[in-house]
């Protein structure tokens, strides 16, 4: 009987290597272990990297919290990575309970998808405000694109500055302020892309080592790279936030929501009693006596449909799974069937953030806005943001 090799981890996703069951996470044929030693990819990573295979992610918040709960008992630095398109949903619920009072460096990724006209400083101020509400011990906020080497080098320099104090007089050693550095965040915020860029900069890796793909939760467990001789930089699995559309839709739908390139803002001048559908995911009704200017900061691939409010129900009935996509399947729609309605009065300018979609900038002397989304989805309104 063949023995199970269970001593290594996949270098692409962090899963524990096993050699007995090809259907389970971490499988590697024994011959591959013999030929490549510990520098090996599991079957799942191999299929994703070479065949664009799709896997259904595990939506298990308890399992996620069990993985990160010991951080609170360490003297660590936590890098919380947030997607610029989902700043409210990017904060993992109850995170302070699992990381304790450890210092947090917030790294806001994907800023390169926003138009140049957007004031990034406003986002930084809002994120700072949210982090205080979440009771996080934040030591800085950095706005980056993980695909840009210069940006990642700045983060590396900041980590080093936070880790090592200046040398004391007559001493040859620097004071070390923390041990391991954990990179955490929601699924698909770009943690693995960030790690791969660090690998190229600091470890001279010629290409991406950690598996990345356009699907959720490619990283399965902790991936440790040396930070210095005594500590590690640790990538962690992405948290699938139940307040984000990604927890309920298939990969095809998810790819429509995630901006692949620079966003082209779509702006409408609306009369009262008009409705805009965001695919089949959200319905926004506008009412009042004044003209309304509405700008959508969402993926270029996400379809918008404007209609008179009196015709909205008929449009939904006849165009679901046709014009109004995503979702593309009844199975997805069933998960999103229960709705919540948010009513807002707008006087001046306001921005409405919908987790997993993006944000909507509204300007009007006075109007009423009704936002209908699936019940679990997080919706937040901020007045005078942009």
C-alpha positions, 0 to 999 in steps of 0.5 A: 500500500502506498504511503501518503506524502503529507509534509509539503504545501503547494507553492501555488495555493498553500494547500497541504500536499497529499498523494492519495485522492485526486479529487481532494485539495492538494493532490500531487502524483507521487512521481511529481513529488519525487522529481520536484521535491517541495517545489511542486504545484497541486493538481488544482493549481496545475489545471488552473494555470495550464487549462483555465479550469474552474472550481467552485469556491468554498463559502465557509466563514467559520473555516476562514476565521479559524485560519486567521484567529491565531494572528491575535496571539502574535506580534504581527503586522497585518496588511489589509488589502481592499479593492478600490471598487468595494471600500465598504465591503472590503472590510472583513466583518469583526476582523479586530476580534481575530487580529487583536490590537496588531498594527494594520497597514491598509493597502487599497488596490486597483486604483488604476481602474478609476478615471483620473478625474476621481479624487483618490484622497477622498477615498483615503479619507473615507477608508480612514473613517471606516477603519476607525469605526471597525476599531482597527489599529491602522498605521497607514493607508497606501493607494496602489496598483499591485501590477505596478512595480513602483507601487509595490516597492513603496509598500515593501519600503513601508513594511521595512520602516514599520518593522525595524526601528533606527539603530540605537547608539553604540548598537549594531542591531535594529529594534524589531517591532513585529515578527510575521506580516500577514496579507489578508483581504476579501477574495479577488482583491489582488493579494496573490498578484501583490505577492507575485510582484514582491517575489519578482522584486525581492526574491528574483523569481522570473515569473509568477509563483503563486497561482492567480486566476479570474476566479474566486479563492485561488489561494487555499491556505497560508503561503509563507515567504521569508521576510527576514531570517526569523519571520515570514510574509504570509499570503492568506486565502481570500474571504468570501464576504456574504454582503458581496455579490460574489458569494452568490453568483457563478464565475461567468457573472463574476467576470462581468462585475470585475473591471478588467481595465480603465472604467468609462464612466456612464452618465445619464441626465434623468427625468423623474419617474425613471428607473435604471437596471444594473444588469439583473442585479439591482434596480434603481428608481429615481423620483422627484420634481427636478432633473437628476444627473447620475454617473455609474462607476462600474465595470464597462461590461456590466449592462445598464438599461434605462426605462420609465418606471411605469414599464420597469416591471414588464422589462424585468419580466420579459428581459431577465436572463436576456438583456438583464444579465448577469445573473445568467441562470435561474440557480443564481437568481434563486440565491438572489431572490429575496430583495431589500429596498433602500430609500434615500433623499438626495439634496445636492450630491451623494454617492451610493456604494453597492458591494460587488458592483461599484458606486453611483454618483448622484446630483440633484437639487432634490430627488428620491432614490430607491435602490432594490438589491438582493437582501444580503448585499451591502449598500451605503450612501455617503453625502458630498463624497465626490 
